[in-house]
Amino acid sequence: MSERPEEPNKASDAESLLPIDEHVEEGHDAEGRKVRHRGIYLLPNLFTTANLFAGFYSIINSISAQSAVSAGNPMEAAKYFSFAAIAIFVAMLLDGLDGRVARMTNTQSAFGAEYDSLADMVAFGLAPAILAFGWALADMGKVGWMVAFIYVAGAALRLARFNTQVGKADKRFFIGLASPAAAGVVAGTVWAFSDFDIPGAKMSFLVALLVAAAGMLMVSNIKYNSFKELDLKGRVPFVAILAVVLVFAVVFSDPPRVLLLIFLAYAASGPIQFLLRKSRHKKA
């Protein structure tokens, strides 16, 4: 195999002034020849950076909420907890966009994939665990932080397994609950009840079960529909756009409760389908 020479760096003099090495990524062209690319793609990584920031912003608000609780200001704490939960849902939207933008503009790269996983770990691993801990689990002492760690470890293992299965697994399904969906369950619970000014301390045991279950589902072998087979580019019946409008109307009528129900239903769909398949095999 021949190796294509690296493209000359026209701005080498300017770049040498910066104490940062240029990123060089190896790949293969359409003819199978090894090529080297300098730099990274800006557009998809902007969405990934925004996703990372949303996760970081959620953590900051969770910390501010805990400070408000310590200061005896439950109303202020509820506001920060809601902001932290909303930031996680914003991160989900941005996470969905970066991959689609990369595919649409043909700007996929190994760097982008790794950066996306690290951003997901912050937004859907650390941020939900810290949010749940600050809202409900802190009062449980060591049990609370152990439950939060189970969720964090589950998210890390889920992302690592997903990265090693890219290009090998059936794209129609996720093996284990996807980390954004697990984060949606946790963030939706906090947002829904904080919106009613219900303190998490009254629901510590229930939240602990929910967070631990979400962490375990992420590393399970239960299949979840990925919905990647949906054709968003092709033509659809006119009634489809009416259905989309209806879905938006329902979600925005009461975002905290509706989003919580959607993610709880999705999280439960995997075990339900697993049990149904088991029962069919026994009957057969």
N, C-alpha and C positions, 0 to 999 in steps of 0.2 A: 504494500500500500504506500502510495506517495503521500507526503505531507506538504500541504500548502504552506508557503512561507507566511509568517505573521505580517499583518498589515503594518506599514510604517507608521510610527507615531508622529503625527505632524506637530503636536503640541508638547513634545518631550521637554523642551526648555522650560515651558510654563509649569508642567507637571512636576518637574524635578525640584521646584521650589517648595512643594508640599511634602510633608513627612508622611505620605500615604502611598503605598504601592498600588499600582493599577491592577484591577481584577482581570485575570486571564482565565478563560474557560475553554476547555477542549471539547470538541464534538465531531460529528461526521456530517458531510454534505449529502446531497441527494444521490451522489455516485458512490457513497461509502468511503470517501477519502477523509482522513483526519484533518480537521481544521482547528485553528485557535482564534478565539474572539476576545477582543479587548473591550473592557467596559461592561456596563449593565444596561438593561432596558429601563427607561425612566417611567413610562406610563403605568404599567402594571405594578411596579414597585411603589409608586405613589399611593395606590389604593392599599397596598400591604402596610405601608408606613402609617396610613390613617387608621387602619385596623389595629396596629400596635398601639397607637396613641389612644384610641378608644378604650383599649384594655387598661392602659396605664391610668387614664382619667378615671375609670371605674375604681381602680385600687385607691387612688387618692381620695375619692369621695367616700369610699368605705372607711378609710382611716379617719376622715373628718367626721363621719357619722359616729364612730366609736368615741371620738373626743367629745362630741355633743352629748352622747349618752353619759359619759363620765362626769360631764358638767351639769347633769340633771336637766337637759333641754331635749325632751323627747320629740317635740315638733320639728326642731332643727335636724335632729338625727333622722327622722322619717324622710325629710326632704333630701338629705344626702344619700340615704339608702336608695331612694327612688332614682336619683340621678345616676348612681352607680349601676343599677339594673338596666336603665335605659341605655347607658353607654355600651353595655354588653350586646344589646339588640342592634345598636348601630354598628358595632364591630361585625356582627353576623352579616349585615347587608354589605359592608365593605369587603368582607371575606368572599362573599359570593361574586362580587364584581371583579376582583383582581384576576381570578382565574379565567372568567369569561372574556375580559378585556385582553388578556394575554393570548387566548386562543383566537379571538376575532382579529387581532392585529398581528398574529403569528410572531409573538415576542416571548414564547416560553423559553425558560432557561433553567439550568440546574441551580443557579444562584437564587432565582426567584422562588423555586420550589422550597429550598431550604429556608429562605427568609420568611416565606409564608408559614411554614411549620413553627418557626420560632415565635412569630407574631401570634399564631393560634394558641400556642402554649401560654402566652401571657393573657390573651383576651378570653380564652375558653377553658384554661386550666387554673391559673393563679387567681385571676379576677373573680370568678364565681366562688371559689373556695374562700377567699378572704371576705367576700360579701356575705356568704352564709355564716362564716365564723363570727363576724362582727355583729350580724343581726340576731342570730339565735344560738350559735354553738358555744360562744365564749362562756356562758353561764354553766356549761357542763364540764368545765375544767379540762383535764387531760383527755377525757373522752371526746370532747368537742374538737380539739385540735387534731386528734387522731383520725376522726371522721373526715375532717377537712383535708388531711394529708392523703387519705384513701382516694378522695376525689382527684387531687393533684397528681398522684402517682398513676391513677387510671387514665387521666388525660394524656400524660407523658407517654405511657405505654401504648395507648391507642394511636397517637400520632406517629410514634416510631414504627409500629406495625404497619400502619397505612403507607408510610414512605417506602417500606421494603416490599410492599405488595403492588405498587404502582405498575401498571402494564401487565400484571399477572392475574389479578382477581377479576371476577365478573363485574363489569361496570354497572350492571343493573342493581346491584346490592352493595350495602356496606356491611362488613363483618364487624359486629359490635355497634353500639350506639355512637354516632358521630359526635365529636366534641362540641360543635356548635349547638346541636340539639340538646345535649346534656346541660350545657350552659343555659339554654333557654328554659329548661325545667327549673333550675336553681334561681336564675334571675327573675323568671316569671313569678315564682312563689314569693320572693321578697317584694317585688314591685306590687303585686296584687294585694298583699296584706298590709304593706307599708302605706299604700294609698288609702287604706281604711284606718290608719293610725293604730294598727294592732301590733303590739311589741312582739318581737321574735322570741323573747324569753318565755312567753306562754305556749310556744309551739316548738320548743327545743327538741323534744323527743321525736316528733313527727318530721321536723326538718333534718335531723340526724339520719333517720331512716331513708329519707328522700335523697339526700346527698350521697350517702353510702351506696344506695341502689344505683344512682346515676354513675358513680365511679366504677361499680362492678359491671354494669351493662356495657360500658365503653370497652372493657377488656374481654367481654364474653364472645362466644362464637355465634351468637344469635344474628340472623340476617335481618337487615332493614332495607326497605326500598330506597334507592338513591334518587329516583325520579330523573336520572340522567338520560333515560330513553325518550323523554318528552322532546318533541321537535318544536323549538321556539322560532325557527326560521321559516318553516313552511306555512301554507295557508290553512286556516281553520274556519269552521262554520261561524257565522256572524254571532250566534248565540254565545260563543266562547268569550267574547269580549264583554258581553253582558254579565256572564258569570264572574269574570274578573272584577268588574265594577262592584258586583254584589259582595264579593269577598272583601274588597277594600272597605266598603261601607260597614260591614259587620265588624272588621278588625278595629276601625277607627271609632266605632260607637263606644267601645270600652276596651282600649288596648291592653291594659294589664291582665284582666280576666280572660279575654279572648285568646291572647297569645299564650297564657298559661295553659288553657284547655287544649290548644292546638299542639303544644309541645308535650304535654302529658299524654295526649292521645297517640302521638307518634312514638313516644318512648314505650308505651304499653303495647303498641302494635306488633313489635318484634316478638316479645314473649308469647303473646296471644297466637300469632301465626306459627310459632315454634310448637306450642302445645297442640294446635289443630293438626299440624303435620304429623306429630307423634301419634295422635289418636287415629288418623287415617292409616298409618303404617300398621298399627295394632289390629285394626279391623281387616286390613288386607291380608 
